[in-house]
Amino acid sequence: MNFSLTSEQKSVRKVVRAFVDREIMPYIKEWDENGHFEINILKRLAELELMGVCIPERYGGVGMDYNTLAIVCEELERGDTAFRTAVSVHTGLNSLTLLQWGTEEQKQKYLVSQAKGQKIGAFGLTEPNAGSDVAAMQTTAKREGDHYILNGSKTWISLCDVADHFLIFAKTNLEAKHHGISCFIVERKFEGVKTKAIKGKLGIRAGNTGEVFLDEVRVPAANLIGEEGDGFKIAMSALDNGRFTVAAGACGLIQASLEASVKYCNERKTFGKEIGKHQLVQQMIAKMAANLEISRLLVYKAGSLKNEGKRNTRETSLAKWIACDAAFEAANDAVQVHGAYGYSNEFPVERYLRNAKAPVIYEGTREIHTIMQAEYALGYREDKPLRNMLPAWPFEESSVEV
């Protein structure tokens, strides 16, 4: 496999990196301190046509490949995890799910405006008592004529206060466990939808994260994604896309940790020489550099499978697990390299460390991915073909027809 970047991908990396340096880096310390989510960043990303970078042109996107999405996420997280998270949720979890599972009418009504960045999409799976145990969800959807009535709540929902459209998972059959879950497009303007931000987070303080409350929300039956009972399959396929972007973002955090550490190593002196000359400091730098390359290769491998229209659950899980652990380790070592100064927000590495913890937990905890990889190795788990797959790249008219 050839993982060399194309000229187009190099151009995208250059554009996003310049954007981050100009639009995020000068202000992120203040936004992080104040818990402020800067919505204008998403508007600017839309102007750069990056909110639908891997969505086919016929649905309002740019039509680039999935590894280009990875590059966008990596560069955004180099600036701050909050803005990579926004793209992960809007594009990875929501828009790509609509592309994969939505009807033509749903795509025209919701996907086109999202791919253009005119509307923002979010994803509602996690509940107060249902995280890794998806089947434990308590949100319900009851059919009444040409509508479903949704009741329940979701938590740890990124973009909760700014999203226009939510993909909400709810039980349509309380007795069927995983097979009783269905997926719905819920608009913020629907009566009975309320949101509330979560404050006091350890990290990703510049991001908008919170709860979604559903009180007798009437959702048109036409907003059901797939069929009743397809929700678990839809959620798991969505996580293949979300985890891919999280893994790509983790590469950006490793890159940021490495850049900050190298800069400090060449400026700070102890015992009469730059600290980069000390072998144990070099050990930490070498580990960051090695893990960056390893993580990128895992991400690009998963992205290549996506480009071919192949199932990639195992590869994406591995990339997410390894890259997120490596990012946390890199941020932790970056603080160590900076010594006491690393414990202060005078330098960005303390923010990197705080931000690095959440991705180790969300979209499948480290423990869930460990179990998945063991089950694949032991032969207890295998990837069966899905009824719906993401279209292979390059996109052609026939590959995205319903």
Secondary structure, 3 states (H helix, E strand, C coil): CCCCCCHHHHHHHHHHHHHHHHHHCCCHHHHHHHCCCCCHHHHHHHHCCCCCCCCCHHHCCCCCCHHHHHHHHHHHHHHCHHHHHHHHHHHHHHHHHHHHHCCHHHHHHHHHHHHCCCCCEEEECCECCECCCHHHCCCEEEEECCEEEEEEEEEEEECCCCCCEEEEEEECCCCCHHHHEEEEEEECCCCCEEEEECCCCCCCCCCCEEEEEEEEEEEEHHHEECCCCCHHHHHHHHHHHHHHHHHHHHHHHHHHHHHHHHHHHCCCEECCEEHHHCHHHHHHHHHHHHHHHHHHHHHHHHHHHHHCCCCCHHHHHHHHHHHHHHHHHHHHHHHHHHHHHHHCCCCCHHHHHHHHHHHHHCCCCHHHHHHHHHHHHHCCCCCCCCCCCCCCCCCCHHHCCC
